[in-house]
Amino acid sequence: MDKSDKTYRILSAVMKEARHSMDHEDFEEAVPKLQRCLQLEDEPEGRAAILDDLGYCSLRLGWFEEAVKIYSEYLTILPSNNDGRFYLASACASLGWKNDAIRELKAILTSDPDDVLARHGLALCYRNMGWMKESLEEMRKADACAAKYGSPDEKEIVESSLAHLEEEIDSGDDDSTKIISFLILLALAAKRSRPRKKM
């Protein structure tokens, strides 16, 4: 067996184990396996698929700075991939890097104005900036997009966020950081539940 065949077999086996761990939401167990795969994979498209999984594990584990590095590298390979840009924006938002998150979400919406979760994320970022009017306006756009184009999960997330936002504005209460973090996590799960795109 030549070296490339051996490497391919190892890579396939380790990747299968990593995806099995991810399917069982054991993200911490998947990380070293995915890192091993990255060491073995030379092809850009193969690296992108591994980086996508590794970045997602980092997000779910709350390793947001690591996720920013991973998705930044991912986007050097696939710069027009909106899912990768959404995950990068989610990591930035979770770190409180609101301007970076807003920039990434606006980039998504430039190419796909009907991306429900990007609109939802932008509304949350505006809310965290204290721009309540802009946040409410964007969340209503997200709600309209969800009604037309959204999955059932996306519709539920946006409806819930819109209700929380309207309640927050009506009550004058602006301490909903835990709710915002929870909604970001829900959006991540909804985005990932779509079938993976082939690279």
Secondary structure, DSSP 8 states (H G I E B T S, - for coil): --HHHHHHHHHHHHHHHHHHHHHTT-HHHHHHHHHHHHHH--SHHHHHHHHHHHHHHHHHHT-HHHHHHHHHHHHHHSTT-HHHHHHHHHHHHHTT-HHHHHHHHHHHHHH-TT-HHHHHHHHHHHHHTT-HHHHHHHHHHHHHHHHHH--HHHHHHHHHHHHHHHHHHHHT----HHHHHHHHHHHHHHHHTS-----
